[in-house]
């Protein structure tokens, strides 16, 4: 595919049987599915240009120090080499948005605050130190191996314990205050007669491993930069590139019609994208830069490890009187990023008058961390939901009953009512489907032959986010609709749900609607992160449809021979591909007839919507759920096998149950990996990851995942948007690791507070 055209990047129409209006809420198959299974879906690394050159990165082998010398002579003499870039000859870039104040969901954000090749300082192993551009990938890779770098090495800080003396309390995460206190926690913990637990829960470094490694293809046409990039943010990537190269954003076009997964690692803008664009500028020819799987472990972030210490106090009837949730974690010298573990979990999940949520950071010489599916909420729920399970045993109470007794009827952290909350229904439906009432309370008491059987549960929670978004709709002479928005589809189903939303809004069957995304020249939409896309872009589509209806109504009403002559827009409706009288839908005109009568080639409308108004500010908007898990363990070889799973989820209105169920199943699968196997291990001497491949970094396969049963409450949220929908992508992973750890305790009587739960921790 050429970088200069979007003719091939739109989604194809839905195939199969005709689906008429009323498609929202139906389990429609993916409209882009045929393109993916036939190989015609074009990903970033598959964009092609004439005279395409290939780039390959050289990375630091030390974790801290300076480059004393870099010898590129042999590389420059190697076959096919066009250019070699390093800090010695890198043209100057301007610093794009970075740091904790940058808004990645709107203006973009660099994954690290340091520009690539800006100096000779080494901050972590795997830092980019040189780039070779050659006529083929093989030539570029070979030449890169010939570059010799000599370092002045310094002693790195690689462990949190080494850096404790420099710990500090960051003020905010994505604009939200990180530190929270209400009531008097210490007094409540010291009160006589309360039941207390205090434990520390740790999670390791986890690495986002989407099927598609990050890649960029960059091409300059005069002073206009065109980039195909594996990104979760075509608008954010455009903004960062425009700033870095000092050109108007209108001179940058970013294409990403398909993304092979991201989980957060493609939400920020990383050095390789800037380097590909610079290499194209220097060589005056298109340049492709692909990251290898090994480079993905140091080049596009990871979930940072967390050390969470939780203290809980409760009356003997189970009523919580104190929650202290302290989070300590490392970040990189090149950025400030923190998993806000207590921010959207312990701060508001349960009713409690005395709560404190401190977060602390230290800096270590490891590559910069980044958001990974449900950042903060995922590791945060592991800690608080494990602690709640421990408290339930200390009280002699059923873990589900403890949660019901502490159900929060409003957001105690913000002192606001919920926009919508059906968590009790999730508890009930999940428990009924799982058979929780049959659970034997004693650990180790349930067996299946020689196997130990454990049941565990946990609460799921994630914010209901919505961001500013825009969309454009065009009706063509054949009565078809083209809808465009600069959003992304990470494989979550954006093509399909936005086709459904547009079809219903326009009164068309889905096969008469084409939805296009992944192009920064389309109307602006936010980063596909924070589960905000469905809630944000769907509202923009509805408003664009309303604007289009007004234009069509003006055309129809102004025609004296029209059956709609003299009517106001509110007296008309869009249905069955027609603009009709609302009180008598049989009287009207098809869209094709309207265009023919007006002698227009097309009618188009665009709308931009903003999420916050006086109404939404008054509410706390969150999704909720309940996770129920069964594990079986052979005591002679204590390998944990997850054998049953039930998720009951409240995400407002479900736009497509097939796709939503798939998202929850994916979240549960990632949670199983987090609980039982995933762990990025670093060499304690060099700071280099030693598990930087799929042989050593284990992720779940089919045999590790049972049938995941998913229940949705499907109650529209009356506050977040017109459709009442909240995002589904991230809530599915929250609570999963805790439910598994709790089930392991129920099976064995052994409490594992350090993930992953491997054989050695159960022996």
Steps between C-alpha positions, in 0.01 A plus 500: 500500500622848417538758774328754275158342477220389728301331224570160653486572872124525554315210651310276267124473532364231724465166329240234543131551565345843484467673835243778506483797732516433870847345474639647823492229763511222241792251483599603147818343362803721443461706184879488456524128570519392135791738436691354792450134421581553129811705570380820332498701825809720479707552816768765545796286392315401180480850353723517194672782312731515201868512602408386852804484730521302822632607839634296790571615855815461708431489873705561812645197675550683831244649738677820603793707379609690191604419145877549493533421130291359220668348195272487195768473230449132427125543495521786250713285269262205520294404193182700442549749783349842433544680834595451864352725768616545859536781753805614301304604191131498598318812370331695777140425593266711710372346820141371470256469792630276776501460876204449734323817380476388135158381385550177303130469421487833317831664410718190505784417738850367448576178682815659640580864562840476333533542123677213320873550432489834682824439694750233599341410837378144556205458738406134449602186313329486164506877449536585129853620418517473120289435193613344172307562177563268205336380180379176661415388851772235487765757402384738774509229766843379394644851497352571844693199635826662382460817709735505799401705804738562790344614828606674819291276721356612834338294774128477418214491748291201397297409806234690694675422828816675377303816422278522809689798640396702193129408512260787442124553475383605153207739498287374213440228244339606171380815671345322798634566853686190617503550875169468684404499868166522677423442864761374748637169380763449770249554778257260337771235463594539867143486628427217748291205390553529126622215281811605308722369224811663353688337214720586204413388148745520212466483124796462259593681181255394229564568132232586245536239228250572222508273195621793287834647611528876466596628156518830309524580130581869440505700178554871430330673207662843506422639845212257553566191715294185443538221754350154532536411865388218727331733747203534729491873423520637146416852627749480788770370268431783255527757780832363628653479151385851409657644814821299469561612141365852545236474228123568507292200600320532165832401340506166681282206408496183709344180370407196706202317351571185702685443826604152603440556868652757730386465864653844567848467350388684185314775685803725552735612223840329518849588368489254210220699332697824522814324376323349199370844401844655548668224300256560214580871513876445501503238224226664293327170444233297681629312805353202682599429861369184665567406861603142563324304771808538720504878447135517605612414854697825537364737234126545558454473874378236745277475807724602791532275804300602805545452874163562663449489873140488614363532851132434565295524817142389545243456770412140581191528283730566202444875468825665386633772728841567339678453167865587443631418152863599448663455159875508434637449150791593275508721194778580254745794506348603166137529608260520793233234474310336783233234524238681715413179682280643772349786303206320340492198730535544877415871486141428398429129467362444850309714750747614763540828689875472562711454188852600400655431159869599482709434187882515484748482214870424471718526189699200378710440188238300315320595177196724546170343606169571330128427540403135464140382494320663796806685636468535876168322519645162399783475757292704745214250500747215551608662826171626643299195394761263643493699823119489512517122465748481787274720711203276423688196635611697807135586564373150425277648232422407140714720269197597290297591809783725623490693174122535511514636856745767385331588172555870424170668415693805385859594413644572844826629355334780302177518703291461185214270399567233241373570152391135491598202711378142489779327691260315731332351195843395371574328831165319493504395136863392513454305822187326370664400172817382675318319784677699773244400766637143487850614599651325804655778712798300628824522298615165365166331568383466140649234274450344160665161539861578591471862386452789740215727391478868585236767438580867508330825408584868471343828401577664165499876450608750236413867433245586233706741289387729221715752306443768237435343160385590150345315207396572142218341297444523127196370311578411136260489200448125542367557851803350672667666798871558552593570863849612601678560831871502587464223753671159501403133509742296710307186414233592753227547239490877446426460129194293582342682792535841334344357183210381714461834677507691172258259331240545772548876515451530124224244465711276277593131507863443595593382151411848369747669738877517461698613803857621451758561772876506550577820307597826671341694211161383628315694775695483825436222751685403818761235568360149518593460865321523831199319351371831366455442126152346497356761735672791322477428128146358511375833635680689223337275240154563647553875496635489143189303399281765663686773310458305177128460565468877535670551164283241331191649660588844369529359149171311527302779665611763250379294201133595440437171319650290779267296723697658785453860386467749781576252779749569779787258568343380824193396301711262291676172565777302333384145439544227238736716299247779479420836651137467595218662693540389860126449548464323162825328395346383172512860383851613411795482264797268476842654547571436132181685401594795722844530341353466151238770567763735644747419220777454754776240469485431875386648829745504789495601865755498781469531877731538796393407851655569838446266792466720804201716579329606819313169511795262464710693752248414769548124466767235541499284187635146534450148375481209742506124500553178688755230416449138611771239455564130558849352509622142531845410633685169516669514844792288374574750223327818610434645160190718505242431229208740462205273422189722514433871463198727528508877449195713568557850366318836513622727218178683427335426167672224306543608137594156369486203741719282277786752496451605863514138614820457298655798678419361845636159398821668384529688828452180701762326286752778565411484870573127506840577349562768762401269785680183397785556255596847369816656641763712325832411665804730479864405530597645842844598366414665168134597530419323175182291479586132474145384426468707183347227283201268494710201603581657837215748549200276547153616400178295513418259219168325433574223749544755780159663455164336578167594345438854624133560566406867482181663625411865429244697698443720189350798684565828311690768692273809493787746548806407296348542151185462290535125451593438863808294405831476684820338370559126539866455409661522844258402774528131407854470640426673832452266793617197301836448668342542844222252425763242400720568804194474723402171337854368551474579872162330520650191335825480696481721807813676375473873435718619212543877500775519239410453135534289297379197695763251390578147618771605744257720694264208562751226587 
